[in-house]
Amino acid sequence: MSFSLKPDYDESYKRYEAFWHHEVIDRAPVSIVLPAEKTVPVPEKAHKTLEDRWTDVDFRAEKLAAEAHNREYFADALPVVWPNMGPEIFSAWCGCPYFYGEGTTWTEPCIADWAADAEKAVLDMDHPLFRLLVRFTERLLELGRDAFIVGLTDFHPGGDHLAALRDPEALAIDMIENVDAVEAKLAASYPEYYAAYDVFYEMLSSAGMPITSWLPLVHTGRYYIPSNDFSCMISTKMFEDVFLPGIIDECRFLDRSIYHLDGPGALRHLDLILDIPELDAVQWQFGAGNEGYERWIPVYRKIQNAGKSMQIVSITLDELPRVFETLRPEGVWFSHIDGIEDRETAERVVKRIRNWK
């Protein structure tokens, strides 16, 4: 497979496949994006409202394509362009009112009463925003043919989907007072998610694309990022009893998976997550104000010792030697290293990672 923005794609793909298997071919994969030497003009357009801007997917696709051409994808960085419609778009397809901000979107709950509203909050593939994402994906596939990789949108199923349908605080109370309704809706939501996922998976696969998304790992089969940000609000017992079975099922549905573990409040669930045999990797996202590789070494070691691969997020050049001292290269992906601003530095970093044994 070849892409004009990534002539060495096949080499990087082999490194990512080794990553999924907790192995190394020649070195751990490292993603470094640099400014392109030759650039193309990025289109601009004025919109009357934020909603107009978000939903003008033909223009957005053209802008994203131009921006992709203005980057150099050094080492194992991938030219991924994905149709971002906000993190709760799946919940919007299921009935939540949708709102548009400058840089993100959000929903309002649509289940005020479980008995009256739960059966109404179901997936509608004729929803205007579902059809819009189909159009967005189609346009990116047209523009990206032989040039860049088109990815899946951010679905956010499972517990986060229920938190959107119900409201996080209300859902937290439901976990004590109405857990049967939570479990029933959660179980019903996963087949809807799989059906929606497969619509876009088939679009990408039929176009000859590998599968990727907002977290730019890659695989030829079903790949995605299970998560549950709502889990920060509940005990490990609640997480295990109510949400873990769905996450396990999601990992079984996928061919490759990396769990998005978001924030220190979610760390108490890590042991349960690492016990999922079908899960391949973990992204530990420590969050703003919690930076510093040193403080999270026990977390990274726990993930690695459990036989899972992992994404190393936002370390600095100065921290790189400490990574080499404390971890093994097998199953490590450096997705971003702060301080690399030119090709000379990038080449030096890749050489250091290649010599890591």
C-alpha positions in Angstrom: 0.0 0.0 0.0 1.3 3.5 -0.8 0.4 7.1 0.0 2.1 10.0 -1.6 2.3 11.8 1.8 3.9 8.6 3.3 6.1 6.8 0.7 7.6 4.6 3.4 4.2 3.5 4.8 4.8 -0.2 4.4 7.9 0.0 6.7 5.9 1.9 9.4 3.0 -0.5 9.1 5.3 -3.4 9.9 6.5 -1.5 13.0 2.9 -0.9 14.1 2.1 -4.6 13.6 5.0 -5.5 15.8 3.8 -2.9 18.4 0.4 -4.6 18.5 2.1 -7.9 19.2 4.3 -6.4 21.9 7.4 -6.9 19.7 10.1 -4.8 17.9 11.4 -5.3 14.4 14.2 -2.7 14.2 13.0 -0.1 16.7 10.0 1.1 18.5 7.6 3.2 16.3 7.9 7.0 16.8 5.7 9.6 15.3 7.3 12.9 14.3 5.4 15.6 12.3 7.4 18.4 10.7 6.5 21.3 8.5 6.6 20.4 4.8 9.2 22.1 2.7 6.6 22.8 -0.1 3.2 23.8 1.0 -0.2 24.4 -0.6 -2.7 27.2 0.1 -5.2 26.3 2.9 -8.7 27.4 1.9 -10.6 29.9 4.2 -14.3 30.6 4.4 -16.5 32.8 6.6 -19.5 31.1 8.2 -22.4 32.9 9.8 -22.6 30.5 12.8 -20.5 27.8 14.5 -23.1 25.2 13.4 -22.7 26.3 9.8 -18.9 25.9 10.1 -19.1 22.5 11.7 -21.6 21.1 9.2 -20.0 22.5 6.0 -18.2 19.2 5.5 -17.3 19.7 1.9 -15.3 22.8 2.8 -13.9 21.2 6.0 -12.7 18.2 3.9 -10.9 20.5 1.5 -9.2 22.4 4.3 -8.2 19.2 6.1 -6.7 17.8 2.9 -4.7 20.9 2.3 -3.4 20.9 5.9 -2.3 17.3 5.5 -0.2 18.2 2.5 1.6 20.9 4.5 3.2 18.4 6.9 6.0 16.0 6.6 5.3 12.6 8.2 8.7 11.7 9.5 9.7 8.3 10.9 6.4 6.5 11.7 4.0 9.5 11.7 1.0 8.7 9.6 -0.9 11.2 7.3 -4.3 10.6 9.0 -7.3 12.8 8.3 -10.5 11.9 10.1 -14.0 13.4 10.0 -14.3 15.0 13.4 -17.9 15.8 14.3 -17.3 16.0 18.0 -16.9 13.4 20.8 -20.7 12.8 21.3 -21.9 12.4 17.7 -23.0 8.8 18.3 -25.2 10.0 21.2 -26.6 12.7 18.9 -27.6 10.0 16.4 -29.5 8.4 19.3 -31.6 11.5 20.1 -29.5 13.9 22.1 -29.7 17.6 21.0 -26.4 18.7 19.6 -24.6 22.0 20.1 -21.5 23.5 18.5 -18.6 25.4 20.1 -15.4 26.9 18.8 -13.3 23.8 19.1 -15.7 21.1 20.3 -19.4 20.0 20.4 -21.6 18.7 23.2 -25.0 17.2 23.8 -27.9 17.7 26.2 -29.4 14.5 27.8 -32.5 13.0 26.1 -33.4 10.5 28.9 -35.2 12.5 31.6 -37.1 9.4 32.8 -35.9 5.9 32.1 -39.4 4.4 31.7 -40.7 7.1 29.4 -37.6 7.9 27.3 -35.1 5.0 27.2 -36.8 3.3 24.3 -36.8 6.5 22.3 -33.1 7.0 22.6 -32.0 4.6 19.8 -29.7 4.8 16.8 -31.2 6.5 13.8 -29.1 6.0 10.7 -31.4 8.4 8.8 -30.5 11.2 11.3 -29.2 14.3 9.4 -25.9 14.2 11.3 -25.4 10.5 10.4 -25.9 11.2 6.7 -23.6 14.2 7.1 -20.8 12.1 8.5 -21.3 9.7 5.6 -20.9 12.7 3.2 -17.8 13.9 5.2 -16.2 10.5 4.9 -17.0 10.2 1.2 -15.5 13.6 0.5 -12.3 12.8 2.4 -12.0 9.5 0.5 -12.2 11.4 -2.8 -9.6 13.9 -1.7 -7.3 11.4 0.0 -7.1 8.7 -2.7 -3.5 7.6 -2.9 -2.4 10.6 -0.8 -3.5 10.2 2.8 -5.3 7.8 5.2 -8.9 8.6 6.1 -9.9 7.6 9.6 -13.0 6.9 11.6 -14.7 9.5 13.7 -14.8 9.7 17.5 -17.8 7.5 18.5 -17.5 7.4 22.3 -19.8 4.4 23.0 -20.4 2.5 26.2 -20.4 4.3 29.5 -19.7 7.7 28.0 -22.6 7.3 25.6 -24.9 6.6 28.5 -23.5 9.6 30.4 -24.5 11.7 27.4 -28.0 10.2 27.1 -28.7 10.6 30.8 -26.3 13.3 32.2 -23.1 12.2 34.1 -24.4 13.3 37.5 -27.8 11.6 37.0 -26.1 8.5 35.7 -23.9 8.4 38.9 -27.0 8.4 41.0 -28.6 5.8 38.8 -25.6 3.5 39.5 -27.0 3.4 43.1 -30.7 3.8 42.6 -31.5 2.4 39.2 -28.7 0.2 38.0 -31.0 -2.3 36.2 -32.0 0.5 33.8 -28.4 1.4 33.2 -27.4 -2.2 32.5 -30.3 -2.7 30.1 -29.6 0.5 28.1 -25.9 -0.3 28.0 -26.5 -3.8 26.7 -28.8 -2.4 24.0 -26.4 0.3 23.0 -23.5 -1.9 21.9 -25.2 -3.6 18.9 -26.2 -0.1 17.8 -22.6 1.1 18.1 -21.3 -2.0 16.2 -23.8 -1.3 13.4 -22.7 2.3 13.1 -19.0 1.4 13.3 -19.4 -1.1 10.5 -21.0 1.4 8.1 -17.9 3.5 8.2 -15.5 0.6 8.5 -16.9 -0.8 5.3 -16.6 2.6 3.6 -12.9 2.8 4.5 -12.1 -0.8 3.9 -13.9 -0.8 0.5 -11.8 2.2 -0.5 -8.6 0.3 0.3 -7.9 2.3 3.4 -6.2 0.8 6.5 -8.3 1.5 9.6 -7.4 4.4 12.0 -9.1 7.2 13.9 -8.3 10.1 16.2 -5.6 8.1 17.8 -3.4 7.4 14.7 -2.4 3.8 15.1 -3.3 1.6 12.2 -4.5 -1.9 11.2 -6.1 -3.5 8.2 -8.9 -5.0 10.3 -11.3 -3.5 12.8 -9.3 -1.1 15.1 -10.6 1.3 17.7 -10.1 2.9 21.1 -12.4 1.6 23.9 -12.8 4.1 26.7 -15.0 5.1 29.7 -14.2 8.6 31.0 -17.3 8.3 33.2 -15.4 5.7 35.2 -13.7 8.4 37.1 -17.0 9.0 38.9 -17.6 5.4 40.1 -16.0 2.7 42.2 -14.0 -0.2 40.8 -16.7 -2.6 41.9 -19.3 -0.6 39.9 -17.0 -0.5 37.0 -16.4 -4.2 37.1 -20.0 -5.2 37.5 -21.7 -2.8 35.1 -19.2 -1.5 32.5 -16.4 -4.0 32.2 -18.4 -6.7 30.4 -19.3 -4.2 27.6 -15.6 -3.2 27.2 -14.6 -6.8 27.0 -17.2 -7.4 24.3 -16.0 -4.3 22.4 -12.4 -5.7 22.5 -13.7 -9.0 21.1 -15.5 -7.2 18.3 -12.3 -5.4 17.3 -9.2 -6.9 15.8 -6.9 -4.3 17.4 -7.7 -2.1 20.4 -6.0 0.4 22.7 -7.8 1.5 25.8 -8.0 5.2 26.5 -7.4 5.6 30.2 -8.1 9.2 31.0 -6.9 10.9 34.2 -5.7 9.8 37.6 -9.3 9.1 38.7 -9.5 6.3 36.2 -6.2 4.6 37.4 -8.1 2.5 40.0 -9.6 0.5 37.2 -6.2 -0.3 35.5 -5.8 -3.8 36.9 -9.3 -4.8 35.5 -8.5 -3.4 32.1 -5.1 -5.1 31.9 -6.8 -8.4 32.7 -8.8 -8.2 29.4 -7.1 -10.9 27.2 -8.4 -9.4 23.9 -7.1 -5.9 24.7 -3.8 -5.1 22.9 -2.6 -1.8 24.3 -3.3 1.1 26.7 -3.1 4.9 26.2 -2.4 6.4 29.6 -3.5 10.1 29.4 -2.4 11.7 32.6 -4.1 15.1 31.9 -3.1 18.7 32.2 -1.3 19.5 35.4 0.0 15.9 35.8 2.9 16.1 33.4 6.2 14.4 34.0 7.3 10.9 32.9 9.0 10.1 36.3 5.9 10.2 38.3 4.1 7.7 36.0 6.9 5.1 35.7 5.0 2.6 37.9 2.0 2.9 35.6 3.9 2.3 32.4 5.8 -0.6 34.0 2.5 -2.2 35.2 1.1 -1.9 31.6 4.3 -3.4 30.1 4.6 -6.2 32.7 1.0 -7.2 32.0 2.0 -7.9 28.4 0.2 -4.9 26.9 1.6 -2.4 24.5 1.3 1.3 25.2 1.4 4.8 23.9 3.9 7.2 25.5 2.3 10.6 25.4 4.0 14.0 25.5 7.4 13.3 27.0 10.3 15.7 26.5 13.7 15.1 24.9 15.3 15.4 28.4 13.0 12.6 29.6 13.9 10.2 26.8 17.0 8.6 28.5 14.8 7.8 31.6 12.4 6.0 29.3 15.2 3.9 28.0 16.4 3.1 31.6 13.0 2.1 32.9 11.1 0.3 30.0 11.8 -2.2 27.3 11.3 -1.1 23.7 8.8 -4.0 22.9 5.3 -2.6 22.7 6.2 1.1 23.1 5.0 3.8 20.7 6.2 7.3 21.0 3.3 9.4 19.7 4.8 12.8 20.5 8.1 14.0 21.9 8.2 17.7 22.9 11.2 19.6 21.6 11.7 18.2 18.1 11.4 21.2 15.8 13.7 20.3 12.9 14.9 17.3 10.8 18.3 17.2 12.4 16.9 16.7 15.8 14.3 14.2 14.5 17.0 12.1 12.9 19.0 12.1 16.1 16.1 11.0 18.2 15.2 8.2 15.8 18.8 7.0 15.9 18.7 6.9 19.8 15.4 4.9 19.7 16.9 2.5 17.2 19.9 1.9 19.6 17.5 1.2 22.6 17.8 -2.4 23.6 
